[in-house]
Amino acid sequence: MLSNSDPRQKNPENTFFDDLYAGFHIQRISIFRSICSIAEKRETVNELLIRNY
């Protein structure tokens, strides 16, 4: 299992991870990023969970 920020949130045309891990189970979840030096930039973002099981 691995996780990564979802680039499609900023650019819907970016299918890099979808293409790279096409044979795997990809799940998108919303998470709150609470670690940021500027409090106003802390936000909910999409995260990819990619697994081979």
A tleap script that builds the chain and sets N, CA, C and O, in Angstrom:
source leaprc.protein.ff14SB
mol = sequence {
  NMET LEU SER ASN SER ASP PRO ARG GLN LYS
  ASN PRO GLU ASN THR PHE PHE ASP ASP LEU
  TYR ALA GLY PHE HIE ILE GLN ARG ILE SER
  ILE PHE ARG SER ILE CYS SER ILE ALA GLU
  LYS ARG GLU THR VAL ASN GLU LEU LEU ILE
  ARG ASN CTYR
}
set mol.1.N position { 0.856 -1.168 0.000 }
set mol.1.CA position { 0.000 0.000 0.000 }
set mol.1.C position { 0.898 1.225 0.000 }
set mol.1.O position { 1.933 1.262 0.666 }
set mol.2.N position { 0.478 2.225 -0.762 }
set mol.2.CA position { 1.171 3.504 -0.737 }
set mol.2.C position { 0.155 4.620 -0.834 }
set mol.2.O position { -0.982 4.406 -1.254 }
set mol.3.N position { 0.566 5.802 -0.446 }
set mol.3.CA position { -0.311 6.967 -0.554 }
set mol.3.C position { 0.461 8.111 -1.187 }
set mol.3.O position { 1.687 8.181 -1.108 }
set mol.4.N position { -0.280 8.993 -1.808 }
set mol.4.CA position { 0.323 10.153 -2.453 }
set mol.4.C position { -0.749 11.213 -2.619 }
set mol.4.O position { -1.936 10.897 -2.699 }
set mol.5.N position { -0.331 12.469 -2.670 }
set mol.5.CA position { -1.282 13.527 -2.985 }
set mol.5.C position { -1.826 13.301 -4.393 }
set mol.5.O position { -1.108 12.830 -5.274 }
set mol.6.N position { -3.077 13.634 -4.597 }
set mol.6.CA position { -3.727 13.411 -5.889 }
set mol.6.C position { -3.500 14.620 -6.798 }
set mol.6.O position { -4.073 15.682 -6.557 }
set mol.7.N position { -2.675 14.476 -7.836 }
set mol.7.CA position { -2.420 15.613 -8.723 }
set mol.7.C position { -3.639 16.028 -9.540 }
set mol.7.O position { -3.684 17.142 -10.063 }
set mol.8.N position { -4.620 15.148 -9.652 }
set mol.8.CA position { -5.818 15.475 -10.431 }
set mol.8.C position { -6.686 16.528 -9.750 }
set mol.8.O position { -7.558 17.115 -10.391 }
set mol.9.N position { -6.461 16.772 -8.474 }
set mol.9.CA position { -7.224 17.811 -7.786 }
set mol.9.C position { -6.874 19.183 -8.367 }
set mol.9.O position { -7.752 20.028 -8.540 }
set mol.10.N position { -5.605 19.399 -8.664 }
set mol.10.CA position { -5.164 20.672 -9.246 }
set mol.10.C position { -5.275 20.679 -10.766 }
set mol.10.O position { -5.553 21.716 -11.369 }
set mol.11.N position { -5.055 19.514 -11.385 }
set mol.11.CA position { -5.079 19.402 -12.833 }
set mol.11.C position { -5.802 18.110 -13.229 }
set mol.11.O position { -5.187 17.044 -13.231 }
set mol.12.N position { -7.095 18.185 -13.564 }
set mol.12.CA position { -7.868 16.982 -13.908 }
set mol.12.C position { -7.302 16.181 -15.085 }
set mol.12.O position { -7.636 15.009 -15.259 }
set mol.13.N position { -6.458 16.807 -15.881 }
set mol.13.CA position { -5.846 16.127 -17.030 }
set mol.13.C position { -4.659 15.243 -16.620 }
set mol.13.O position { -4.205 14.416 -17.410 }
set mol.14.N position { -4.163 15.412 -15.406 }
set mol.14.CA position { -2.989 14.682 -14.944 }
set mol.14.C position { -3.391 13.273 -14.507 }
set mol.14.O position { -3.963 13.089 -13.432 }
set mol.15.N position { -3.092 12.295 -15.336 }
set mol.15.CA position { -3.440 10.893 -15.043 }
set mol.15.C position { -2.192 10.051 -14.752 }
set mol.15.O position { -2.212 8.831 -14.914 }
set mol.16.N position { -1.128 10.694 -14.330 }
set mol.16.CA position { 0.138 9.997 -14.112 }
set mol.16.C position { -0.022 8.765 -13.226 }
set mol.16.O position { 0.363 7.666 -13.625 }
set mol.17.N position { -0.587 8.936 -12.022 }
set mol.17.CA position { -0.703 7.813 -11.101 }
set mol.17.C position { -1.750 6.800 -11.572 }
set mol.17.O position { -1.585 5.598 -11.363 }
set mol.18.N position { -2.805 7.270 -12.194 }
set mol.18.CA position { -3.811 6.344 -12.732 }
set mol.18.C position { -3.192 5.447 -13.804 }
set mol.18.O position { -3.483 4.253 -13.863 }
set mol.19.N position { -2.339 6.025 -14.650 }
set mol.19.CA position { -1.676 5.252 -15.698 }
set mol.19.C position { -0.594 4.341 -15.122 }
set mol.19.O position { -0.503 3.170 -15.492 }
set mol.20.N position { 0.221 4.877 -14.218 }
set mol.20.CA position { 1.332 4.119 -13.645 }
set mol.20.C position { 0.845 2.903 -12.863 }
set mol.20.O position { 1.453 1.835 -12.933 }
set mol.21.N position { -0.248 3.062 -12.118 }
set mol.21.CA position { -0.760 1.988 -11.264 }
set mol.21.C position { -2.091 1.447 -11.786 }
set mol.21.O position { -2.985 1.124 -11.004 }
set mol.22.N position { -2.216 1.352 -13.094 }
set mol.22.CA position { -3.474 0.925 -13.719 }
set mol.22.C position { -3.932 -0.452 -13.243 }
set mol.22.O position { -5.137 -0.695 -13.181 }
set mol.23.N position { -3.028 -1.350 -12.910 }
set mol.23.CA position { -3.393 -2.693 -12.475 }
set mol.23.C position { -3.667 -2.820 -10.987 }
set mol.23.O position { -3.929 -3.918 -10.496 }
set mol.24.N position { -3.610 -1.717 -10.269 }
set mol.24.CA position { -3.770 -1.724 -8.817 }
set mol.24.C position { -5.125 -1.136 -8.424 }
set mol.24.O position { -5.836 -0.573 -9.257 }
set mol.25.N position { -5.465 -1.275 -7.164 }
set mol.25.CA position { -6.689 -0.671 -6.627 }
set mol.25.C position { -6.352 0.757 -6.203 }
set mol.25.O position { -5.500 0.968 -5.340 }
set mol.26.N position { -7.019 1.733 -6.810 }
set mol.26.CA position { -6.777 3.139 -6.494 }
set mol.26.C position { -8.036 3.709 -5.861 }
set mol.26.O position { -9.127 3.623 -6.424 }
set mol.27.N position { -7.866 4.289 -4.687 }
set mol.27.CA position { -8.975 4.905 -3.967 }
set mol.27.C position { -8.601 6.342 -3.657 }
set mol.27.O position { -7.492 6.619 -3.200 }
set mol.28.N position { -9.521 7.248 -3.904 }
set mol.28.CA position { -9.316 8.665 -3.573 }
set mol.28.C position { -10.102 8.991 -2.311 }
set mol.28.O position { -11.298 8.713 -2.213 }
set mol.29.N position { -9.404 9.588 -1.346 }
set mol.29.CA position { -10.061 9.982 -0.103 }
set mol.29.C position { -9.756 11.455 0.173 }
set mol.29.O position { -8.727 11.976 -0.260 }
set mol.30.N position { -10.641 12.108 0.883 }
set mol.30.CA position { -10.428 13.496 1.288 }
set mol.30.C position { -9.812 13.514 2.680 }
set mol.30.O position { -10.290 12.844 3.596 }
set mol.31.N position { -8.750 14.288 2.822 }
set mol.31.CA position { -8.092 14.418 4.122 }
set mol.31.C position { -7.822 15.892 4.389 }
set mol.31.O position { -7.738 16.691 3.456 }
set mol.32.N position { -7.688 16.246 5.643 }
set mol.32.CA position { -7.360 17.608 6.022 }
set mol.32.C position { -5.869 17.703 6.287 }
set mol.32.O position { -5.333 16.983 7.130 }
set mol.33.N position { -5.205 18.586 5.573 }
set mol.33.CA position { -3.772 18.818 5.778 }
set mol.33.C position { -3.607 19.831 6.904 }
set mol.33.O position { -3.881 21.018 6.727 }
set mol.34.N position { -3.162 19.360 8.046 }
set mol.34.CA position { -3.031 20.245 9.201 }
set mol.34.C position { -1.600 20.719 9.406 }
set mol.34.O position { -1.343 21.519 10.305 }
set mol.35.N position { -0.671 20.245 8.597 }
set mol.35.CA position { 0.718 20.668 8.732 }
set mol.35.C position { 1.046 21.612 7.577 }
set mol.35.O position { 1.199 21.195 6.429 }
set mol.36.N position { 1.145 22.872 7.912 }
set mol.36.CA position { 1.495 23.905 6.939 }
set mol.36.C position { 1.947 25.122 7.730 }
set mol.36.O position { 1.336 25.465 8.742 }
set mol.37.N position { 2.988 25.764 7.288 }
set mol.37.CA position { 3.504 26.910 8.041 }
set mol.37.C position { 2.540 28.092 8.038 }
set mol.37.O position { 2.590 28.940 8.928 }
set mol.38.N position { 1.663 28.147 7.035 }
set mol.38.CA position { 0.674 29.223 6.946 }
set mol.38.C position { -0.696 28.632 7.250 }
set mol.38.O position { -1.242 27.884 6.439 }
set mol.39.N position { -1.247 28.956 8.393 }
set mol.39.CA position { -2.499 28.347 8.856 }
set mol.39.C position { -3.635 28.509 7.859 }
set mol.39.O position { -4.465 27.610 7.722 }
set mol.40.N position { -3.689 29.630 7.164 }
set mol.40.CA position { -4.773 29.873 6.210 }
set mol.40.C position { -4.722 28.927 5.008 }
set mol.40.O position { -5.724 28.744 4.318 }
set mol.41.N position { -3.568 28.335 4.762 }
set mol.41.CA position { -3.428 27.421 3.620 }
set mol.41.C position { -3.717 25.965 3.985 }
set mol.41.O position { -3.659 25.088 3.123 }
set mol.42.N position { -4.020 25.707 5.231 }
set mol.42.CA position { -4.391 24.345 5.636 }
set mol.42.C position { -5.765 24.055 5.074 }
set mol.42.O position { -6.705 24.824 5.275 }
set mol.43.N position { -5.879 22.943 4.369 }
set mol.43.CA position { -7.119 22.677 3.652 }
set mol.43.C position { -7.365 21.186 3.494 }
set mol.43.O position { -6.497 20.360 3.778 }
set mol.44.N position { -8.561 20.861 3.035 }
set mol.44.CA position { -8.902 19.487 2.698 }
set mol.44.C position { -8.456 19.219 1.267 }
set mol.44.O position { -8.744 19.994 0.355 }
set mol.45.N position { -7.757 18.120 1.089 }
set mol.45.CA position { -7.237 17.743 -0.225 }
set mol.45.C position { -7.550 16.271 -0.480 }
set mol.45.O position { -7.915 15.527 0.431 }
set mol.46.N position { -7.399 15.872 -1.735 }
set mol.46.CA position { -7.566 14.465 -2.091 }
set mol.46.C position { -6.234 13.743 -1.948 }
set mol.46.O position { -5.181 14.276 -2.298 }
set mol.47.N position { -6.295 12.541 -1.437 }
set mol.47.CA position { -5.135 11.680 -1.281 }
set mol.47.C position { -5.429 10.382 -2.005 }
set mol.47.O position { -6.559 9.894 -1.985 }
set mol.48.N position { -4.418 9.823 -2.642 }
set mol.48.CA position { -4.558 8.529 -3.310 }
set mol.48.C position { -4.083 7.429 -2.382 }
set mol.48.O position { -3.018 7.532 -1.774 }
set mol.49.N position { -4.873 6.383 -2.278 }
set mol.49.CA position { -4.434 5.146 -1.635 }
set mol.49.C position { -4.341 4.124 -2.748 }
set mol.49.O position { -5.327 3.833 -3.425 }
set mol.50.N position { -3.155 3.584 -2.929 }
set mol.50.CA position { -2.913 2.629 -4.006 }
set mol.50.C position { -2.453 1.342 -3.353 }
set mol.50.O position { -1.521 1.331 -2.550 }
set mol.51.N position { -3.128 0.244 -3.715 }
set mol.51.CA position { -2.761 -1.025 -3.075 }
set mol.51.C position { -2.808 -2.163 -4.087 }
set mol.51.O position { -3.498 -2.086 -5.103 }
set mol.52.N position { -2.074 -3.202 -3.791 }
set mol.52.CA position { -2.018 -4.368 -4.675 }
set mol.52.C position { -2.754 -5.568 -4.078 }
set mol.52.O position { -2.513 -6.703 -4.490 }
set mol.53.N position { -3.622 -5.340 -3.142 }
set mol.53.CA position { -4.400 -6.434 -2.548 }
set mol.53.C position { -5.866 -6.057 -2.494 }
set mol.53.O position { -6.689 -6.845 -2.026 }
savepdb mol mol.pdb
quit
